[in-house]
């Protein structure tokens, strides 16, 4: 499969690129700064560009079969990164006939806000993550209203510890631990490129 990876230099994106290459896929790593991408290997192509630039994403999308989007902001301030990225991604996918996208969102976005742990939704989001979550929700609006085969993944708190397996996904939080390692998140998201259980849904993901 030919996969365009957006956010390829971030923690989740880097792990996804390596996993996709190990699986024999052809990967186009979209990066604003290609020097930040440490991976090398057969099947890897690097495309330099900014996701806010619709022409750059349009060019990168040509010939792709799926999109893995794990882009995120570098700071906690007000941003339009997710909104503009997903707007441009959706437009480019529709133009080039690319159907499948796996997108990294967050537990607490959109209709999952009431399903987030109380302290997180009542204190952390309003006081620290307000701008980021507002941007994520604007971005999600472009994705969820599109005709694409999206899987909008909403993990809980992300951990840098080694993978431990046992990832669970659900539309309801009952019995689901709101945390996940980056390794396990990347593995789950890569699987969604070819699996159909969560197509056009926004699963909560944890342990």
Backbone as JSON Lines, residues from 0, in Angstrom:
{"i":0,"aa":"X","n":[0.83,-1.19,0.0],"ca":[0.0,0.0,0.0],"c":[0.87,1.25,0.0]}
{"i":1,"aa":"X","n":[0.45,2.26,-0.74],"ca":[1.15,3.54,-0.78],"c":[0.48,4.47,0.24]}
{"i":2,"aa":"X","n":[1.24,4.88,1.25],"ca":[0.68,5.63,2.37],"c":[1.39,6.96,2.53]}
{"i":3,"aa":"X","n":[0.6,8.03,2.59],"ca":[1.13,9.35,2.89],"c":[1.05,9.55,4.4]}
{"i":4,"aa":"X","n":[2.18,9.77,5.04],"ca":[2.23,9.97,6.48],"c":[2.43,11.46,6.77]}
{"i":5,"aa":"X","n":[1.44,12.06,7.4],"ca":[1.48,13.46,7.77],"c":[1.76,13.54,9.27]}
{"i":6,"aa":"X","n":[2.73,14.36,9.64],"ca":[3.2,14.34,11.03],"c":[4.28,13.29,11.2]}
{"i":7,"aa":"X","n":[5.04,13.08,10.16],"ca":[6.02,11.98,10.14],"c":[7.22,12.21,11.05]}
{"i":8,"aa":"X","n":[7.43,13.43,11.52],"ca":[8.57,13.68,12.41],"c":[8.17,13.71,13.88]}
{"i":9,"aa":"X","n":[6.88,13.54,14.17],"ca":[6.43,13.5,15.56],"c":[6.6,12.12,16.17]}
{"i":10,"aa":"X","n":[6.3,12.0,17.43],"ca":[6.51,10.72,18.13],"c":[5.7,9.59,17.52]}
{"i":11,"aa":"X","n":[4.44,9.81,17.28],"ca":[3.6,8.75,16.69],"c":[3.95,8.53,15.23]}
{"i":12,"aa":"X","n":[4.16,9.62,14.5],"ca":[4.46,9.52,13.08],"c":[5.74,8.76,12.8]}
{"i":13,"aa":"X","n":[6.79,9.03,13.57],"ca":[8.06,8.32,13.38],"c":[7.89,6.8,13.55]}
{"i":14,"aa":"X","n":[7.16,6.43,14.58],"ca":[6.93,5.01,14.84],"c":[6.09,4.38,13.73]}
{"i":15,"aa":"X","n":[5.13,5.13,13.22],"ca":[4.28,4.62,12.14],"c":[5.09,4.42,10.86]}
{"i":16,"aa":"X","n":[5.96,5.38,10.54],"ca":[6.79,5.25,9.34],"c":[7.63,3.99,9.41]}
{"i":17,"aa":"X","n":[8.26,3.76,10.54],"ca":[9.1,2.56,10.68],"c":[8.26,1.29,10.56]}
{"i":18,"aa":"X","n":[7.11,1.27,11.2],"ca":[6.25,0.08,11.16],"c":[5.74,-0.18,9.74]}
{"i":19,"aa":"X","n":[5.38,0.87,9.05],"ca":[4.89,0.72,7.68],"c":[5.99,0.2,6.75]}
{"i":20,"aa":"X","n":[7.2,0.74,6.89],"ca":[8.31,0.28,6.07],"c":[8.64,-1.18,6.38]}
{"i":21,"aa":"X","n":[8.63,-1.54,7.65],"ca":[8.9,-2.93,8.02],"c":[7.84,-3.86,7.46]}
{"i":22,"aa":"X","n":[6.62,-3.33,7.26],"ca":[5.54,-4.13,6.7],"c":[5.54,-4.17,5.18]}
{"i":23,"aa":"X","n":[6.52,-3.54,4.55],"ca":[6.63,-3.59,3.1],"c":[5.82,-2.56,2.35]}
{"i":24,"aa":"X","n":[5.29,-1.57,3.06],"ca":[4.5,-0.53,2.4],"c":[5.41,0.55,1.8]}
{"i":25,"aa":"X","n":[4.89,1.28,0.83],"ca":[5.58,2.42,0.27],"c":[5.11,3.67,1.02]}
{"i":26,"aa":"X","n":[6.04,4.38,1.6],"ca":[5.7,5.5,2.48],"c":[6.2,6.82,1.91]}
{"i":27,"aa":"X","n":[5.3,7.79,1.84],"ca":[5.7,9.17,1.56],"c":[5.58,9.94,2.86]}
{"i":28,"aa":"X","n":[6.71,10.34,3.41],"ca":[6.73,11.08,4.68],"c":[6.66,12.57,4.38]}
{"i":29,"aa":"X","n":[5.54,13.17,4.72],"ca":[5.35,14.61,4.5],"c":[5.93,15.34,5.7]}
{"i":30,"aa":"X","n":[6.88,16.23,5.45],"ca":[7.56,16.9,6.56],"c":[7.93,18.32,6.18]}
{"i":31,"aa":"X","n":[7.72,19.23,7.11],"ca":[8.14,20.62,6.89],"c":[9.66,20.69,6.92]}
{"i":32,"aa":"X","n":[10.29,19.89,7.78],"ca":[11.75,19.85,7.88],"c":[12.21,18.41,7.7]}
{"i":33,"aa":"X","n":[12.55,18.0,6.48],"ca":[12.97,16.61,6.25],"c":[14.16,16.17,7.08]}
{"i":34,"aa":"X","n":[14.99,17.1,7.51],"ca":[16.16,16.74,8.31],"c":[15.76,16.19,9.68]}
{"i":35,"aa":"X","n":[14.51,16.48,10.1],"ca":[14.04,15.97,11.39],"c":[13.56,14.53,11.29]}
{"i":36,"aa":"X","n":[13.52,14.0,10.08],"ca":[13.09,12.61,9.89],"c":[14.31,11.71,9.9]}
{"i":37,"aa":"X","n":[14.42,10.88,10.91],"ca":[15.62,10.07,11.09],"c":[15.58,8.76,10.31]}
{"i":38,"aa":"X","n":[14.38,8.33,9.89],"ca":[14.27,7.04,9.24],"c":[14.87,7.03,7.84]}
{"i":39,"aa":"X","n":[15.38,5.89,7.49],"ca":[15.82,5.64,6.13],"c":[15.36,4.24,5.77]}
{"i":40,"aa":"X","n":[15.3,3.95,4.49],"ca":[14.95,2.59,4.12],"c":[14.31,2.51,2.75]}
{"i":41,"aa":"X","n":[14.33,1.33,2.22],"ca":[13.7,1.07,0.92],"c":[12.19,1.31,1.04]}
{"i":42,"aa":"X","n":[11.64,2.01,0.09],"ca":[10.21,2.28,0.1],"c":[9.85,3.61,0.71]}
{"i":43,"aa":"X","n":[10.86,4.37,1.18],"ca":[10.58,5.65,1.81],"c":[10.89,6.81,0.87]}
{"i":44,"aa":"X","n":[9.92,7.69,0.73],"ca":[10.08,8.92,-0.03],"c":[9.74,10.07,0.91]}
{"i":45,"aa":"X","n":[10.52,11.13,0.86],"ca":[10.28,12.28,1.72],"c":[9.79,13.44,0.86]}
{"i":46,"aa":"X","n":[8.69,14.04,1.29],"ca":[8.11,15.18,0.58],"c":[8.13,16.37,1.52]}
{"i":47,"aa":"X","n":[8.85,17.43,1.14],"ca":[8.94,18.61,1.98],"c":[7.77,19.55,1.7]}
{"i":48,"aa":"X","n":[7.12,19.99,2.77],"ca":[6.01,20.91,2.59],"c":[5.36,21.26,3.91]}
{"i":49,"aa":"X","n":[4.45,22.21,3.85],"ca":[3.69,22.66,5.02],"c":[2.25,22.23,4.84]}
{"i":50,"aa":"X","n":[1.66,21.64,5.86],"ca":[0.29,21.13,5.72],"c":[-0.73,22.25,5.56]}
{"i":51,"aa":"X","n":[-0.35,23.48,5.89],"ca":[-1.27,24.6,5.69],"c":[-1.3,25.04,4.22]}
{"i":52,"aa":"X","n":[-0.4,24.49,3.41],"ca":[-0.31,24.83,1.99],"c":[-1.09,23.79,1.18]}
{"i":53,"aa":"X","n":[-2.27,24.13,0.67],"ca":[-3.07,23.14,-0.06],"c":[-2.38,22.6,-1.3]}
{"i":54,"aa":"X","n":[-1.56,23.42,-1.96],"ca":[-0.88,22.96,-3.17],"c":[0.15,21.87,-2.85]}
{"i":55,"aa":"X","n":[0.84,22.03,-1.72],"ca":[1.83,21.03,-1.32],"c":[1.16,19.7,-1.01]}
{"i":56,"aa":"X","n":[0.06,19.73,-0.27],"ca":[-0.64,18.48,0.05],"c":[-1.26,17.87,-1.19]}
{"i":57,"aa":"X","n":[-1.73,18.69,-2.1],"ca":[-2.28,18.18,-3.34],"c":[-1.22,17.42,-4.14]}
{"i":58,"aa":"X","n":[-0.03,17.98,-4.21],"ca":[1.05,17.32,-4.94],"c":[1.48,16.02,-4.27]}
{"i":59,"aa":"X","n":[1.55,16.04,-2.94],"ca":[1.97,14.85,-2.2],"c":[0.93,13.73,-2.28]}
{"i":60,"aa":"X","n":[-0.33,14.09,-2.46],"ca":[-1.41,13.1,-2.44],"c":[-1.48,12.28,-3.72]}
{"i":61,"aa":"X","n":[-0.94,12.78,-4.79],"ca":[-1.04,12.08,-6.07],"c":[-0.43,10.69,-5.99]}
{"i":62,"aa":"X","n":[-1.21,9.69,-6.37],"ca":[-0.73,8.31,-6.39],"c":[-0.83,7.57,-5.07]}
{"i":63,"aa":"X","n":[-1.32,8.22,-4.02],"ca":[-1.42,7.56,-2.72],"c":[-2.67,6.67,-2.64]}
{"i":64,"aa":"X","n":[-2.63,5.73,-1.71],"ca":[-3.78,4.83,-1.5],"c":[-4.41,5.01,-0.12]}
{"i":65,"aa":"X","n":[-3.69,5.65,0.79],"ca":[-4.21,5.9,2.13],"c":[-3.4,7.0,2.79]}
{"i":66,"aa":"X","n":[-3.98,7.57,3.85],"ca":[-3.31,8.65,4.58],"c":[-3.27,8.3,6.07]}
{"i":67,"aa":"X","n":[-2.12,8.52,6.68],"ca":[-1.93,8.39,8.12],"c":[-1.62,9.77,8.62]}
{"i":68,"aa":"X","n":[-2.5,10.36,9.41],"ca":[-2.31,11.74,9.87],"c":[-2.13,11.78,11.38]}
{"i":69,"aa":"X","n":[-0.95,12.19,11.81],"ca":[-0.66,12.27,13.25],"c":[-0.03,13.6,13.58]}
{"i":70,"aa":"X","n":[-0.5,14.64,12.92],"ca":[0.1,15.96,13.13],"c":[-0.41,16.57,14.44]}
{"i":71,"aa":"X","n":[0.45,17.34,15.07],"ca":[0.07,17.99,16.32],"c":[0.86,19.26,16.53]}
{"i":72,"aa":"X","n":[0.36,20.17,17.35],"ca":[1.04,21.44,17.59],"c":[2.28,21.26,18.46]}
{"i":73,"aa":"X","n":[3.17,22.23,18.37],"ca":[4.41,22.2,19.16],"c":[4.28,22.98,20.47]}
{"i":74,"aa":"X","n":[3.18,23.72,20.63],"ca":[3.0,24.51,21.84],"c":[1.54,24.44,22.28]}
{"i":75,"aa":"X","n":[1.24,25.02,23.44],"ca":[-0.1,24.96,24.01],"c":[-0.97,26.16,23.62]}
{"i":76,"aa":"X","n":[-0.45,27.07,22.85],"ca":[-1.19,28.27,22.51],"c":[-2.26,28.05,21.45]}
{"i":77,"aa":"X","n":[-2.95,29.13,21.13],"ca":[-3.99,29.09,20.12],"c":[-3.38,28.75,18.76]}
{"i":78,"aa":"X","n":[-4.05,27.88,18.0],"ca":[-3.49,27.42,16.73],"c":[-4.6,27.07,15.75]}
{"i":79,"aa":"X","n":[-4.26,27.01,14.49],"ca":[-5.21,26.57,13.46],"c":[-4.62,25.4,12.67]}
{"i":80,"aa":"X","n":[-3.61,24.75,13.24],"ca":[-2.89,23.7,12.52],"c":[-3.79,22.54,12.12]}
{"i":81,"aa":"X","n":[-4.55,22.0,13.06],"ca":[-5.41,20.85,12.76],"c":[-6.51,21.25,11.77]}
{"i":82,"aa":"X","n":[-7.09,22.41,12.0],"ca":[-8.18,22.86,11.14],"c":[-7.74,22.97,9.68]}
{"i":83,"aa":"X","n":[-6.63,23.68,9.45],"ca":[-6.17,23.87,8.08],"c":[-5.62,22.58,7.48]}
{"i":84,"aa":"X","n":[-4.94,21.8,8.3],"ca":[-4.39,20.54,7.79],"c":[-5.5,19.62,7.31]}
{"i":85,"aa":"X","n":[-6.49,19.37,8.15],"ca":[-7.54,18.42,7.76],"c":[-8.42,18.97,6.64]}
{"i":86,"aa":"X","n":[-8.62,20.26,6.61],"ca":[-9.35,20.84,5.48],"c":[-8.61,20.56,4.18]}
{"i":87,"aa":"X","n":[-7.3,20.78,4.18],"ca":[-6.5,20.56,2.97],"c":[-6.37,19.08,2.64]}
{"i":88,"aa":"X","n":[-6.23,18.25,3.66],"ca":[-6.11,16.81,3.44],"c":[-7.38,16.26,2.82]}
{"i":89,"aa":"X","n":[-8.53,16.61,3.38],"ca":[-9.8,16.12,2.86],"c":[-9.98,16.54,1.4]}
{"i":90,"aa":"X","n":[-9.68,17.79,1.1],"ca":[-9.83,18.28,-0.27],"c":[-8.92,17.52,-1.24]}
{"i":91,"aa":"X","n":[-7.67,17.3,-0.83],"ca":[-6.73,16.6,-1.7],"c":[-7.12,15.13,-1.88]}
{"i":92,"aa":"X","n":[-7.6,14.49,-0.81],"ca":[-8.02,13.1,-0.91],"c":[-9.21,12.96,-1.86]}
{"i":93,"aa":"X","n":[-10.18,13.86,-1.73],"ca":[-11.34,13.79,-2.61],"c":[-10.94,14.03,-4.07]}
{"i":94,"aa":"X","n":[-10.02,14.94,-4.3],"ca":[-9.57,15.23,-5.66],"c":[-8.89,14.03,-6.3]}
{"i":95,"aa":"X","n":[-8.07,13.34,-5.5],"ca":[-7.26,12.24,-6.05],"c":[-7.89,10.86,-5.84]}
{"i":96,"aa":"X","n":[-9.07,10.82,-5.28],"ca":[-9.76,9.54,-5.11],"c":[-9.18,8.64,-4.05]}
{"i":97,"aa":"X","n":[-8.53,9.23,-3.05],"ca":[-7.99,8.45,-1.93],"c":[-9.08,8.34,-0.87]}
{"i":98,"aa":"X","n":[-9.4,7.13,-0.46],"ca":[-10.56,6.91,0.41],"c":[-10.24,6.82,1.9]}
{"i":99,"aa":"X","n":[-9.15,6.12,2.25],"ca":[-8.91,5.77,3.65],"c":[-7.96,6.75,4.34]}
{"i":100,"aa":"X","n":[-8.36,7.24,5.5],"ca":[-7.5,8.07,6.34],"c":[-7.65,7.64,7.8]}
{"i":101,"aa":"X","n":[-6.53,7.49,8.46],"ca":[-6.5,7.24,9.91],"c":[-5.94,8.5,10.55]}
{"i":102,"aa":"X","n":[-6.74,9.13,11.39],"ca":[-6.38,10.42,11.96],"c":[-6.22,10.34,13.47]}
{"i":103,"aa":"X","n":[-5.18,10.99,13.98],"ca":[-4.94,11.04,15.42],"c":[-5.66,12.24,16.02]}
{"i":104,"aa":"X","n":[-6.65,11.97,16.85],"ca":[-7.35,13.01,17.58],"c":[-7.02,12.85,19.06]}
{"i":105,"aa":"X","n":[-7.96,13.03,19.94],"ca":[-7.69,12.9,21.38],"c":[-8.97,12.6,22.14]}
{"i":106,"aa":"X","n":[-8.84,11.78,23.17],"ca":[-9.94,11.52,24.09],"c":[-10.32,12.84,24.75]}
{"i":107,"aa":"X","n":[-11.56,13.25,24.61],"ca":[-12.0,14.53,25.12],"c":[-12.42,15.48,24.03]}
{"i":108,"aa":"X","n":[-12.15,15.13,22.77],"ca":[-12.57,15.96,21.65],"c":[-14.01,15.64,21.26]}
{"i":109,"aa":"X","n":[-14.7,16.65,20.79],"ca":[-16.04,16.45,20.25],"c":[-16.98,15.77,21.23]}
{"i":110,"aa":"X","n":[-17.71,14.77,20.75],"ca":[-18.69,14.1,21.59],"c":[-18.07,13.18,22.63]}
{"i":111,"aa":"X","n":[-16.73,13.09,22.65],"ca":[-16.08,12.29,23.7],"c":[-15.73,13.13,24.92]}
{"i":112,"aa":"X","n":[-16.04,14.43,24.89],"ca":[-15.69,15.3,26.02],"c":[-16.33,14.8,27.32]}
{"i":113,"aa":"X","n":[-17.6,14.44,27.25],"ca":[-18.29,13.99,28.46],"c":[-17.82,12.61,28.91]}
{"i":114,"aa":"X","n":[-17.07,11.91,28.05],"ca":[-16.58,10.57,28.4],"c":[-15.15,10.61,28.94]}
{"i":115,"aa":"X","n":[-14.55,11.8,28.97],"ca":[-13.2,11.95,29.5],"c":[-13.24,11.97,31.02]}
{"i":116,"aa":"X","n":[-12.15,11.58,31.69],"ca":[-12.09,11.68,33.15],"c":[-12.42,13.09,33.62]}
{"i":117,"aa":"X","n":[-13.12,13.21,34.75],"ca":[-13.64,14.49,35.2],"c":[-12.56,15.57,35.32]}
{"i":118,"aa":"X","n":[-11.45,15.26,35.99],"ca":[-10.41,16.27,36.19],"c":[-9.86,16.76,34.86]}
{"i":119,"aa":"X","n":[-9.72,15.85,33.91],"ca":[-9.17,16.22,32.61],"c":[-10.11,17.16,31.87]}
{"i":120,"aa":"X","n":[-11.4,16.81,31.84],"ca":[-12.34,17.64,31.08],"c":[-12.71,18.93,31.8]}
{"i":121,"aa":"X","n":[-12.66,18.93,33.12],"ca":[-13.09,20.09,33.88],"c":[-11.96,21.06,34.2]}
{"i":122,"aa":"X","n":[-10.73,20.57,34.23],"ca":[-9.61,21.42,34.63],"c":[-8.53,21.51,33.53]}
{"i":123,"aa":"X","n":[-8.01,20.36,33.12],"ca":[-6.87,20.35,32.19],"c":[-7.24,20.96,30.84]}
{"i":124,"aa":"X","n":[-8.34,20.53,30.25],"ca":[-8.71,21.06,28.93],"c":[-9.0,22.57,29.0]}
{"i":125,"aa":"X","n":[-9.86,23.04,29.91],"ca":[-10.16,24.48,29.93],"c":[-8.97,25.36,30.26]}
{"i":126,"aa":"X","n":[-8.1,24.91,31.15],"ca":[-7.01,25.76,31.62],"c":[-5.73,25.64,30.8]}
{"i":127,"aa":"X","n":[-5.43,24.46,30.27],"ca":[-4.17,24.25,29.59],"c":[-4.3,23.93,28.11]}
{"i":128,"aa":"X","n":[-5.35,23.23,27.73],"ca":[-5.43,22.69,26.37],"c":[-6.58,23.26,25.56]}
{"i":129,"aa":"X","n":[-7.14,24.37,26.0],"ca":[-8.33,24.92,25.36],"c":[-8.1,25.2,23.87]}
{"i":130,"aa":"X","n":[-7.0,25.91,23.55],"ca":[-6.72,26.24,22.16],"c":[-6.49,25.02,21.29]}
{"i":131,"aa":"X","n":[-5.76,24.04,21.83],"ca":[-5.47,22.82,21.07],"c":[-6.73,22.03,20.8]}
{"i":132,"aa":"X","n":[-7.58,21.87,21.81],"ca":[-8.79,21.08,21.62],"c":[-9.8,21.79,20.72]}
{"i":133,"aa":"X","n":[-9.88,23.11,20.8],"ca":[-10.76,23.83,19.88],"c":[-10.31,23.63,18.44]}
{"i":134,"aa":"X","n":[-8.99,23.66,18.22],"ca":[-8.45,23.45,16.89],"c":[-8.71,22.02,16.42]}
{"i":135,"aa":"X","n":[-8.51,21.04,17.31],"ca":[-8.77,19.65,16.94],"c":[-10.23,19.46,16.54]}
{"i":136,"aa":"X","n":[-11.13,20.09,17.26],"ca":[-12.54,19.92,16.97],"c":[-12.93,20.58,15.64]}
{"i":137,"aa":"X","n":[-12.32,21.71,15.33],"ca":[-12.56,22.32,14.02],"c":[-12.02,21.44,12.91]}
{"i":138,"aa":"X","n":[-10.86,20.83,13.15],"ca":[-10.31,19.9,12.16],"c":[-11.17,18.67,11.99]}
{"i":139,"aa":"X","n":[-11.62,18.12,13.12],"ca":[-12.5,16.96,13.06],"c":[-13.76,17.24,12.25]}
{"i":140,"aa":"X","n":[-14.28,18.46,12.33],"ca":[-15.5,18.8,11.61],"c":[-15.34,18.59,10.11]}
{"i":141,"aa":"X","n":[-14.17,18.93,9.57],"ca":[-13.92,18.7,8.15],"c":[-13.9,17.21,7.84]}
{"i":142,"aa":"X","n":[-13.27,16.46,8.72],"ca":[-13.13,15.02,8.5],"c":[-14.46,14.29,8.64]}
{"i":143,"aa":"X","n":[-15.18,14.56,9.72],"ca":[-16.4,13.82,10.01],"c":[-17.53,14.13,9.04]}
{"i":144,"aa":"X","n":[-17.49,15.29,8.4],"ca":[-18.52,15.64,7.43],"c":[-18.16,15.22,6.01]}
{"i":145,"aa":"X","n":[-16.99,14.62,5.84],"ca":[-16.54,14.19,4.51],"c":[-17.09,12.8,4.19]}
{"i":146,"aa":"X","n":[-17.03,12.38,2.92],"ca":[-17.46,11.03,2.55],"c":[-16.35,9.99,2.69]}
{"i":147,"aa":"X","n":[-15.22,10.36,3.28],"ca":[-14.05,9.48,3.34],"c":[-14.25,8.31,4.3]}
{"i":148,"aa":"X","n":[-13.43,7.28,4.11],"ca":[-13.38,6.14,5.04],"c":[-12.42,6.53,6.17]}
{"i":149,"aa":"X","n":[-12.87,7.37,7.07],"ca":[-12.0,7.83,8.14],"c":[-12.11,6.9,9.35]}
{"i":150,"aa":"X","n":[-10.99,6.8,10.08],"ca":[-10.97,6.25,11.43],"c":[-10.31,7.33,12.27]}
{"i":151,"aa":"X","n":[-11.1,7.95,13.13],"ca":[-10.66,9.1,13.91],"c":[-10.31,8.62,15.32]}
{"i":152,"aa":"X","n":[-9.04,8.35,15.55],"ca":[-8.58,7.68,16.77],"c":[-8.43,8.67,17.91]}
{"i":153,"aa":"X","n":[-9.05,8.35,19.05],"ca":[-9.02,9.23,20.22],"c":[-8.37,8.51,21.41]}
{"i":154,"aa":"X","n":[-7.04,8.59,21.53],"ca":[-6.37,7.96,22.67],"c":[-6.44,8.83,23.91]}
{"i":155,"aa":"X","n":[-6.19,8.21,25.05],"ca":[-6.06,8.95,26.29],"c":[-4.64,9.46,26.43]}
{"i":156,"aa":"X","n":[-4.16,9.58,27.67],"ca":[-2.82,10.1,27.94],"c":[-1.77,9.19,27.29]}
{"i":157,"aa":"X","n":[-0.81,9.81,26.59],"ca":[0.19,9.04,25.86],"c":[1.47,8.91,26.67]}
{"i":158,"aa":"X","n":[2.03,7.71,26.67],"ca":[3.18,7.36,27.5],"c":[4.38,7.0,26.64]}
{"i":159,"aa":"X","n":[5.57,7.32,27.12],"ca":[6.79,7.01,26.38],"c":[7.38,5.66,26.74]}
{"i":160,"aa":"X","n":[6.75,4.93,27.62],"ca":[7.24,3.61,28.02],"c":[7.11,2.61,26.87]}
{"i":161,"aa":"X","n":[7.78,1.46,26.97],"ca":[7.73,0.47,25.9],"c":[6.31,-0.06,25.67]}
{"i":162,"aa":"X","n":[6.1,-0.57,24.47],"ca":[4.8,-1.17,24.13],"c":[4.5,-2.31,25.08]}
{"i":163,"aa":"X","n":[3.22,-2.45,25.43],"ca":[2.85,-3.57,26.28],"c":[1.7,-4.39,25.7]}
{"i":164,"aa":"X","n":[1.13,-3.94,24.58],"ca":[0.05,-4.7,23.94],"c":[-1.25,-4.58,24.71]}
{"i":165,"aa":"X","n":[-2.23,-5.34,24.27],"ca":[-3.51,-5.34,24.95],"c":[-4.33,-4.09,24.71]}
{"i":166,"aa":"X","n":[-4.1,-3.42,23.56],"ca":[-4.85,-2.2,23.24],"c":[-6.33,-2.54,23.05]}
{"i":167,"aa":"X","n":[-7.17,-1.68,23.6],"ca":[-8.61,-1.84,23.47],"c":[-9.21,-0.58,22.9]}
{"i":168,"aa":"X","n":[-10.26,-0.74,22.12],"ca":[-10.95,0.4,21.52],"c":[-12.44,0.26,21.76]}
{"i":169,"aa":"X","n":[-13.1,1.39,21.98],"ca":[-14.53,1.36,22.26],"c":[-15.11,2.75,22.03]}
{"i":170,"aa":"X","n":[-16.41,2.81,21.81],"ca":[-17.09,4.1,21.73],"c":[-17.5,4.6,23.11]}
{"i":171,"aa":"X","n":[-17.38,3.73,24.11],"ca":[-17.73,4.08,25.49],"c":[-16.51,3.86,26.38]}
{"i":172,"aa":"X","n":[-16.35,4.66,27.43],"ca":[-15.15,4.58,28.25],"c":[-15.19,3.51,29.33]}
{"i":173,"aa":"X","n":[-16.34,2.91,29.57],"ca":[-16.48,1.97,30.67],"c":[-15.46,0.84,30.58]}
{"i":174,"aa":"X","n":[-14.65,0.71,31.63],"ca":[-13.67,-0.36,31.68],"c":[-12.43,-0.11,30.85]}
{"i":175,"aa":"X","n":[-12.32,1.08,30.27],"ca":[-11.19,1.41,29.4],"c":[-10.26,2.37,30.13]}
{"i":176,"aa":"X","n":[-9.0,2.0,30.27],"ca":[-8.02,2.86,30.92],"c":[-7.57,3.94,29.96]}
{"i":177,"aa":"X","n":[-7.66,5.21,30.36],"ca":[-7.4,6.33,29.47],"c":[-5.91,6.65,29.35]}
{"i":178,"aa":"X","n":[-5.12,5.66,28.97],"ca":[-3.7,5.88,28.72],"c":[-3.22,4.85,27.71]}
{"i":179,"aa":"X","n":[-2.12,5.17,27.04],"ca":[-1.63,4.31,25.96],"c":[-0.2,4.71,25.64]}
{"i":180,"aa":"X","n":[0.67,3.75,25.32],"ca":[2.02,4.1,24.9],"c":[2.01,4.54,23.44]}
{"i":181,"aa":"X","n":[2.97,5.36,23.09],"ca":[3.09,5.78,21.69],"c":[3.28,4.58,20.78]}
{"i":182,"aa":"X","n":[4.05,3.6,21.23],"ca":[4.29,2.4,20.42],"c":[2.99,1.67,20.12]}
{"i":183,"aa":"X","n":[2.18,1.47,21.14],"ca":[0.91,0.77,20.95],"c":[-0.07,1.6,20.13]}
{"i":184,"aa":"X","n":[-0.05,2.91,20.31],"ca":[-0.92,3.77,19.51],"c":[-0.56,3.67,18.03]}
{"i":185,"aa":"X","n":[0.73,3.77,17.71],"ca":[1.16,3.69,16.32],"c":[0.77,2.35,15.7]}
{"i":186,"aa":"X","n":[0.93,1.28,16.45],"ca":[0.58,-0.05,15.93],"c":[-0.92,-0.14,15.66]}
{"i":187,"aa":"X","n":[-1.73,0.37,16.6],"ca":[-3.18,0.34,16.41],"c":[-3.58,1.15,15.19]}
{"i":188,"aa":"X","n":[-3.02,2.34,15.04],"ca":[-3.38,3.2,13.92],"c":[-2.96,2.61,12.59]}
{"i":189,"aa":"X","n":[-1.8,2.02,12.52],"ca":[-1.35,1.38,11.27],"c":[-2.31,0.26,10.88]}
{"i":190,"aa":"X","n":[-2.76,-0.52,11.85],"ca":[-3.71,-1.61,11.53],"c":[-5.0,-1.06,10.93]}
{"i":191,"aa":"X","n":[-5.4,0.12,11.35],"ca":[-6.66,0.68,10.85],"c":[-6.6,1.07,9.38]}
{"i":192,"aa":"X","n":[-5.42,1.11,8.81],"ca":[-5.3,1.4,7.38],"c":[-5.92,0.29,6.54]}
{"i":193,"aa":"X","n":[-6.0,-0.91,7.09],"ca":[-6.54,-2.04,6.32],"c":[-7.72,-2.72,7.0]}
{"i":194,"aa":"X","n":[-8.01,-2.38,8.25],"ca":[-9.14,-3.0,8.94],"c":[-10.38,-2.11,8.84]}
{"i":195,"aa":"X","n":[-11.56,-2.71,9.03],"ca":[-12.8,-1.98,8.76],"c":[-13.72,-1.8,9.97]}
{"i":196,"aa":"X","n":[-13.33,-2.31,11.13],"ca":[-14.22,-2.27,12.28],"c":[-14.62,-0.85,12.68]}
{"i":197,"aa":"X","n":[-13.67,0.1,12.55],"ca":[-13.93,1.45,13.06],"c":[-14.07,2.49,11.96]}
{"i":198,"aa":"X","n":[-14.37,2.04,10.75],"ca":[-14.54,2.98,9.64],"c":[-15.7,3.93,9.92]}
{"i":199,"aa":"X","n":[-15.43,5.22,9.74],"ca":[-16.38,6.32,9.95],"c":[-16.84,6.39,11.42]}
{"i":200,"aa":"X","n":[-15.89,6.05,12.3],"ca":[-16.15,6.16,13.74],"c":[-14.94,6.81,14.41]}
{"i":201,"aa":"X","n":[-15.16,7.19,15.66],"ca":[-14.1,7.84,16.46],"c":[-13.9,7.06,17.74]}
{"i":202,"aa":"X","n":[-13.17,5.94,17.67],"ca":[-13.01,5.11,18.86],"c":[-12.11,5.71,19.93]}
{"i":203,"aa":"X","n":[-12.49,5.54,21.19],"ca":[-11.6,5.81,22.31],"c":[-10.63,4.66,22.39]}
{"i":204,"aa":"X","n":[-9.36,4.94,22.61],"ca":[-8.35,3.87,22.6],"c":[-7.5,3.95,23.87]}
{"i":205,"aa":"X","n":[-7.34,2.82,24.51],"ca":[-6.54,2.73,25.74],"c":[-6.27,1.28,26.07]}
{"i":206,"aa":"X","n":[-6.2,0.97,27.36],"ca":[-5.96,-0.41,27.81],"c":[-7.17,-0.93,28.6]}
